[in-house]
Amino acid sequence: QVQLVESGGGLVQAGGSLRLSCAASRRTFGNSVMGWFRQAPGKEREFVAALSWIVSSTGYADSVKGRFTISRDNSKNTVYLQMNSLKPEDTAVYYCAAGSGSPAPDWAPGSWGQGTQVTVSS
């Protein structure tokens, strides 16, 4: 099973930016898609964004389109989530995920990171 290590969370004011990173221990067809989910207190975990290593394909939740950008560095097996124009409602624990399938909101990953806290103050 692939190991995922996240970094980059923190506290930021509304309107600010943060970049999350997720490094995978290896890249295989079994984790050809990597992305991010988030879970706010009292809410279910929800899809944020994902991309495919195999094809140039990305997917975003409607709530983050135009503000968040997911990208990758193949040489480092690392995926990034650039978060701009952050809002208090973006406050959540952000989880890196990996698996097969397609980078879409209904994607069901098989591997998860430990999570990193993102807090946006108003």
SULCOR-V405244 format. One record per backbone hydrogen bond with DSSP energy under -0.5 kcal/mol. NH is the residue of the N-H (numbers start at 1). CO is the residue of the C=O. If there is no record, write none. Layout:
BEGIN
nh->NH co->CO
nh->NH co->CO
END
This chain:
BEGIN
nh->5 co->23
nh->6 co->4
nh->7 co->21
nh->10 co->117
nh->12 co->119
nh->14 co->121
nh->15 co->86
nh->16 co->13
nh->18 co->83
nh->20 co->81
nh->21 co->7
nh->22 co->79
nh->23 co->5
nh->24 co->77
nh->25 co->3
nh->28 co->26
nh->31 co->28
nh->32 co->29
nh->33 co->99
nh->34 co->51
nh->35 co->97
nh->36 co->49
nh->37 co->95
nh->38 co->46
nh->39 co->93
nh->43 co->40
nh->46 co->38
nh->48 co->36
nh->49 co->36
nh->50 co->59
nh->51 co->34
nh->52 co->57
nh->53 co->32
nh->54 co->32
nh->57 co->55
nh->59 co->50
nh->61 co->48
nh->64 co->61
nh->65 co->61
nh->67 co->64
nh->68 co->64
nh->69 co->82
nh->71 co->80
nh->73 co->78
nh->76 co->73
nh->77 co->73
nh->77 co->74
nh->78 co->73
nh->79 co->22
nh->80 co->71
nh->81 co->20
nh->82 co->69
nh->83 co->18
nh->83 co->81
nh->84 co->67
nh->84 co->82
nh->85 co->15
nh->86 co->16
nh->90 co->87
nh->91 co->88
nh->92 co->118
nh->93 co->39
nh->94 co->92
nh->94 co->116
nh->95 co->37
nh->95 co->93
nh->97 co->35
nh->98 co->111
nh->99 co->33
nh->104 co->102
nh->107 co->104
nh->109 co->107
nh->110 co->98
nh->111 co->98
nh->113 co->96
nh->116 co->94
nh->118 co->92
nh->119 co->10
nh->121 co->12
nh->121 co->119
END
